[in-house]
Amino acid sequence: MGNTAKIAFIGATSMSFGMSMLRDVMSSRELAGSTLTLVGRHADTLARVAELANLMNVRSGAGLTIEATTDRLAALDGASFVVNAGAIDRNRLWKYDFEIPRKHGIRHTLGENGGPGALFFTLRTLPLLFDIAREMERQCPGALLINFSNPENRIVLGLSKYSPIRNIGLCHGVFMARDHLAHIMGLPNEEVDVLAAGINHAQCILQARRRDTGEDLYPLFRQKERGFDPTYQPLSRRLFRAFGYWIGCGDSHVGEFLPYGWEAGEAGYDFKWDERNRQDISKLIDDVLAERAPMPADWLTPSGERGVAIITGILHNRHRFIESAVVANGGVIPNLPMNAAIEAPIMVDAAGVHPISLGPLPDGIGKLLGMQAVVQEMAVEAAVRASKELALQALMIDPVVNSADAAVAILDELWEINRPYIRECI
């Protein structure tokens, strides 16, 4: 049977990453004999997800043992891998993160990973992650924490600086960036290979090549981009023309870090679509469990996320290349701060996670992203110390914040909303 592991999955009831994780573990044959422990706060919802997981396990022949518990400590006991996809009251609080800065005159794109909204996402999320990390120190000190929750860069930065627990962040943004390049060139996504480095949601595509021949695709991209529909990813294309490389995984994401990001749109996240999508998935789960509908074929195929590839690469010493992960820098990107969190390719094997350096970023891009590294460090310090004074400083140095009066007003209003979740972590 080979090596087996216990995988604790926190946030297993998430309708987005929860389903992706289930798809990936069920479509792998490298986890047979392992235990998947689903963790959720609400027993009824968790029982339903566990029922689905057991059904998928039977249908796929994955050979897993499925457990479910609301007791996080019990779930972590003896785990080799801990996957986190949990968030605190995600959509309700995110709406405040977006709308309140706008009310005070801040023009921004999403309010999630950059700008003032990201500060409060950090303030309320890091205490939860430190709770998990401290429990891991007691129950499974050698385990790897794989985090899917935003704000990825700030979570990895905080944990890497103040916790002994090994951790990485995972995001599919590099594939979104690849797909944008492929679309402009008129090529199938799977024919385009990319190598990227930077920060989460602002990866610089340093190389774009044909998968089969290795041909450099940037010359073709430059040619095609000039005449392409000007309404498609206008901000990313403006950055490309200024800096010479494609940055990030879409205008709304990379725009979060820029004072002019709003120029490509200020609609924010589509919460109505999100709620409809979650309701649709939830109804389909009910129908599948009640045998009113067949299980969709893609539920037993890989989702494209890389969490299970990392787990099995480490478990079976596969020396596996992973296109992108959020890790502590430590010189991987020489022209970003040593203590920053960055996104870069990694290799995994039985010894763990090995970041791969692609060398320094192009100078202008390094300076652009270096500004964000400083903002993120200040936000993390404000969060781990529960400091309103440091939070104000984080706002005052954020390039998206263009008014000191607005910074004070935003801080006062959003601090009160998030007060139940803000507490010292160190």
C-alpha positions in Angstrom: 0.0 0.0 0.0 3.0 2.3 0.6 3.0 5.3 2.9 -0.2 6.7 4.3 -1.1 9.9 6.1 -3.7 11.6 8.2 -5.0 14.7 6.5 -7.0 17.2 8.6 -9.1 19.4 6.4 -10.3 22.6 8.2 -13.1 24.4 6.4 -14.3 21.2 4.7 -17.8 22.6 4.4 -16.6 25.4 2.1 -18.6 25.2 -1.1 -15.7 26.2 -3.3 -12.3 24.9 -2.0 -14.1 22.2 0.0 -15.4 20.6 -3.2 -12.1 21.1 -5.0 -10.2 19.3 -2.2 -12.6 16.4 -2.2 -12.3 16.1 -6.0 -8.5 16.0 -5.7 -8.2 13.4 -2.9 -10.8 11.2 -4.6 -9.1 11.3 -8.0 -5.7 10.4 -6.6 -4.6 6.8 -6.3 -1.6 7.8 -4.1 -3.6 8.3 -0.9 -5.1 4.8 -0.6 -5.1 3.8 3.0 -4.8 7.4 4.3 -7.3 9.1 6.5 -9.1 12.3 5.6 -10.6 14.1 8.6 -13.1 16.7 7.8 -13.4 19.6 10.2 -16.3 22.0 10.4 -18.1 24.2 12.9 -21.6 23.1 12.2 -22.4 19.5 12.8 -25.3 19.2 10.4 -23.5 20.7 7.5 -20.4 18.7 8.3 -22.4 15.4 8.4 -23.8 16.2 4.9 -20.3 16.8 3.5 -19.0 13.6 5.2 -21.9 11.7 3.5 -20.8 13.1 0.2 -17.2 12.3 0.8 -18.0 8.7 1.7 -20.1 8.4 -1.5 -17.3 9.9 -3.6 -14.8 7.6 -1.9 -16.8 4.5 -2.9 -17.5 5.7 -6.4 -13.9 6.6 -7.1 -12.2 3.6 -5.4 -9.8 6.1 -3.7 -9.5 3.8 -0.7 -9.6 6.5 2.0 -10.9 6.4 5.5 -13.3 9.3 6.0 -13.7 10.9 9.4 -15.6 14.1 10.4 -15.5 16.1 13.6 -16.3 19.6 15.0 -13.4 19.1 17.5 -10.4 20.6 15.8 -7.9 19.4 18.4 -9.0 15.8 17.9 -8.7 16.2 14.1 -5.2 17.6 14.4 -4.0 14.8 16.7 -1.4 12.9 14.7 -2.0 14.6 11.4 0.8 14.8 8.8 -0.9 17.5 6.7 -3.4 20.2 7.7 -5.3 21.9 5.0 -7.1 25.2 5.8 -9.9 26.6 3.7 -11.8 28.3 6.5 -12.7 32.0 6.7 -14.6 34.1 9.3 -18.0 35.1 8.1 -16.4 35.6 4.7 -19.0 37.4 2.5 -20.7 39.5 5.1 -17.4 41.0 6.4 -15.9 41.3 3.0 -18.7 43.5 1.9 -17.8 45.9 4.7 -14.2 45.8 3.7 -15.2 46.9 0.2 -18.1 49.3 0.8 -16.8 51.3 3.8 -13.5 52.5 2.2 -15.6 53.5 -0.9 -17.9 55.5 1.4 -14.9 57.4 2.6 -13.6 58.1 -1.0 -11.1 55.3 -1.5 -11.3 53.9 -5.1 -10.4 50.2 -5.1 -11.2 47.0 -6.9 -11.9 44.1 -4.5 -11.0 44.9 -0.9 -9.6 41.5 -0.3 -5.8 41.1 -0.7 -4.7 44.7 -1.1 -5.7 48.2 0.0 -7.6 49.0 3.2 -9.9 46.0 3.0 -7.0 43.6 3.1 -5.8 45.1 6.4 -9.0 44.1 8.1 -9.1 40.8 6.5 -5.6 40.3 8.0 -6.7 41.6 11.4 -9.5 39.1 11.8 -7.9 36.1 10.0 -4.5 35.9 11.6 -5.7 35.1 15.1 -7.6 32.1 13.7 -4.5 30.8 11.9 -2.4 31.3 15.0 -5.0 29.3 17.0 -4.6 26.5 14.4 -0.8 26.7 14.5 -0.7 26.6 18.3 -2.9 23.6 18.3 -0.7 21.9 15.7 2.3 22.5 18.0 0.6 20.4 20.6 -1.0 17.8 18.4 1.1 17.4 15.2 4.2 19.6 15.4 5.8 18.1 12.4 2.8 18.5 10.1 2.7 20.8 7.1 0.0 23.5 7.1 -1.3 24.1 3.5 -3.4 27.3 3.5 -6.0 28.1 0.8 -7.6 31.1 2.6 -6.9 34.7 1.8 -5.1 36.9 2.4 -2.5 34.3 1.5 0.7 36.5 1.5 -0.1 38.0 4.9 -1.0 34.6 6.5 2.2 33.0 5.3 4.2 36.1 6.4 2.7 36.1 9.9 3.1 32.3 10.5 6.6 32.2 9.0 7.8 35.0 11.3 6.1 34.0 14.5 5.3 30.2 14.4 7.5 27.2 14.2 4.9 25.3 12.2 5.9 24.6 8.6 3.4 26.3 6.2 2.7 27.3 2.6 -0.1 29.0 0.8 -1.6 27.8 -2.4 -3.5 29.7 -5.1 -4.5 29.0 -8.7 -3.7 32.6 -9.8 -0.7 31.5 -11.9 -3.0 29.4 -14.0 -5.4 32.3 -14.4 -2.5 34.4 -15.7 -1.4 31.7 -18.1 -5.0 31.5 -19.4 -5.1 35.2 -20.1 -1.9 34.9 -22.1 -3.1 31.9 -24.0 -6.4 33.7 -24.8 -4.7 36.7 -26.3 -2.4 34.4 -28.3 -5.3 32.2 -29.4 -3.7 29.1 -28.0 -5.2 26.3 -25.9 -4.3 26.8 -22.3 -2.6 23.5 -22.0 -0.2 24.4 -24.7 1.3 27.3 -22.7 3.8 26.7 -20.0 4.7 29.5 -17.6 7.3 30.2 -14.9 6.3 33.0 -12.5 7.5 34.7 -9.3 6.3 37.7 -7.3 3.7 38.0 -4.6 0.3 36.3 -4.4 -2.1 37.8 -7.0 0.8 39.7 -8.5 3.0 37.1 -10.0 5.4 38.2 -12.8 5.3 35.7 -15.7 9.0 35.5 -16.3 8.8 32.9 -19.0 6.0 31.8 -21.3 6.8 28.8 -23.6 5.1 26.2 -25.7 4.8 23.1 -23.6 5.9 20.7 -26.4 8.8 22.6 -28.0 10.0 25.1 -25.4 9.6 28.0 -27.9 9.6 31.4 -26.2 6.0 32.7 -26.6 6.6 36.3 -25.5 7.4 37.5 -29.1 4.1 36.0 -30.3 2.3 37.5 -27.3 3.7 41.0 -28.0 2.5 40.8 -31.6 -1.0 39.5 -30.7 -1.5 41.8 -27.8 -1.1 45.0 -29.8 -4.3 44.3 -31.9 -6.3 42.5 -29.3 -9.7 43.7 -28.0 -8.8 46.7 -25.9 -11.5 46.0 -23.3 -9.8 42.7 -22.3 -7.7 43.0 -19.1 -6.8 46.6 -19.8 -4.9 47.2 -16.6 -2.8 44.1 -16.9 -2.0 45.1 -20.5 -1.0 48.6 -19.4 1.4 47.1 -16.9 2.7 44.8 -19.6 3.4 47.6 -21.9 5.1 49.6 -19.1 7.2 46.8 -17.6 7.6 44.3 -20.4 6.1 41.3 -18.5 2.6 40.1 -17.7 1.8 40.6 -14.0 -0.8 39.0 -11.9 -4.0 37.0 -12.4 -6.4 39.6 -13.7 -7.2 43.3 -13.4 -9.3 43.1 -10.3 -6.6 41.1 -8.4 -3.4 43.0 -9.4 -5.4 46.2 -9.3 -5.7 45.8 -5.5 -2.1 46.8 -5.0 -2.1 49.9 -7.2 -3.4 53.4 -6.5 -4.7 53.5 -10.1 -6.1 49.9 -10.1 -9.7 51.2 -10.0 -9.2 52.5 -13.6 -10.0 49.0 -14.8 -13.2 48.8 -12.8 -14.6 49.3 -9.3 -17.4 46.8 -9.3 -15.9 44.7 -6.6 -16.5 41.1 -6.0 -19.7 39.6 -7.4 -21.3 38.5 -4.2 -24.7 37.7 -5.9 -23.0 35.3 -8.3 -21.1 33.8 -5.4 -24.2 33.2 -3.4 -26.1 31.7 -6.4 -23.1 29.5 -7.1 -22.9 28.2 -3.5 -26.7 27.6 -3.5 -26.5 25.7 -6.8 -23.6 23.5 -5.5 -25.5 22.9 -2.3 -28.7 21.9 -4.1 -26.8 19.6 -6.4 -25.1 17.9 -3.4 -28.6 17.3 -1.8 -29.9 15.9 -5.1 -26.9 13.6 -5.5 -27.2 12.3 -1.9 -31.0 11.8 -2.3 -30.3 10.0 -5.7 -32.4 12.6 -7.5 -29.5 13.4 -9.7 -26.4 11.5 -10.9 -23.0 12.5 -9.5 -21.3 14.8 -12.0 -18.4 13.1 -13.8 -16.1 16.0 -13.0 -16.5 15.4 -9.2 -14.2 12.4 -9.6 -11.6 14.3 -11.7 -8.8 16.7 -10.5 -9.8 20.3 -9.9 -6.5 21.8 -10.9 -5.6 22.9 -7.4 -2.2 21.6 -6.2 -2.8 20.7 -2.5 -3.0 16.9 -3.1 0.0 17.0 -5.5 2.0 18.5 -2.7 0.8 16.0 -0.1 1.5 12.9 -2.3 4.8 14.3 -3.5 6.0 14.6 0.1 4.4 11.4 1.2 5.9 9.3 -1.6 9.1 11.3 -2.1 8.2 12.1 -5.7 10.5 15.1 -6.2 7.5 16.9 -7.7 7.5 20.3 -9.3 4.7 22.6 -8.3 4.1 25.7 -10.4 3.5 28.2 -7.6 3.2 28.5 -3.9 3.3 31.2 -1.3 6.4 30.8 0.9 8.8 32.8 3.1 11.3 34.6 0.8 14.7 34.0 2.4 16.4 35.1 -0.8 14.3 33.2 -3.3 13.5 36.5 -5.0 16.7 38.5 -4.2 15.3 41.9 -4.9 12.3 41.6 -2.6 12.8 41.8 1.2 14.4 38.7 2.8 11.6 38.5 5.4 8.7 39.0 2.9 6.3 36.3 1.8 6.5 35.6 -1.9 5.1 33.4 -4.6 7.4 31.1 -6.6 7.7 27.6 -7.9 8.5 24.9 -5.4 9.7 21.3 -5.5 8.4 18.8 -2.9 9.8 15.5 -1.7 10.1 13.6 1.6 12.3 16.3 3.0 9.5 18.9 2.6 9.1 22.0 0.5 11.9 23.5 -1.5 11.3 26.9 -3.1 12.9 27.4 -6.5 14.6 30.7 -7.3 14.1 32.1 -10.7 16.5 34.9 -9.9 15.7 38.6 -9.3 12.5 40.1 -10.7 12.9 42.7 -13.5 14.0 45.9 -11.7 10.8 47.9 -12.1 8.6 45.0 -11.1 10.8 44.3 -8.1 10.3 47.9 -6.9 6.6 47.8 -7.6 6.1 44.7 -5.5 8.6 45.7 -2.9 6.2 48.5 -1.9 3.5 45.9 -1.2 5.9 43.7 0.8 6.3 46.7 3.3 2.6 47.3 3.5 2.0 43.6 4.2 4.6 43.5 6.9 3.0 46.4 8.7 -0.5 44.9 8.4 0.8 41.6 9.9 2.5 43.5 12.8 -0.8 45.3 13.5 -2.7 42.0 13.5 -0.4 39.9 15.7 -0.2 42.8 18.2 -3.9 43.8 17.9 -2.6 47.3 17.6 -4.9 50.1 16.3 -1.8 52.4 16.1 0.0 50.1 13.8 -3.1 49.5 11.8 -3.3 53.2 11.1 0.3 53.2 10.0 -0.4 50.3 7.7 -3.2 52.4 6.1 -1.1 55.5 5.9 1.7 53.7 3.9 -0.7 51.8 1.6 -0.6 53.4 -1.9 -4.3 52.7 -2.4 -5.1 55.1 0.5 -5.1 58.6 -0.8 -6.4 60.5 2.2 -5.3 60.7 5.8 -8.8 61.7 6.9 -10.2 58.7 5.1 -7.6 56.4 6.7 -8.7 57.5 10.2 -12.4 57.2 9.4 -12.0 53.7 7.8 -9.9 52.5 10.7 -12.5 53.7 13.3 -15.5 52.1 11.5 -13.9 48.8 10.4 -12.1 48.3 13.7 -15.4 48.3 15.6 -17.0 45.9 13.1 -14.0 43.5 13.4 -13.4 44.0 17.1 -14.8 40.5 18.1 -12.1 38.9 16.0 -9.0 41.1 16.7 -6.7 39.9 19.4 -3.0 39.5 20.1 -1.3 36.5 18.6 2.2 36.7 20.0 
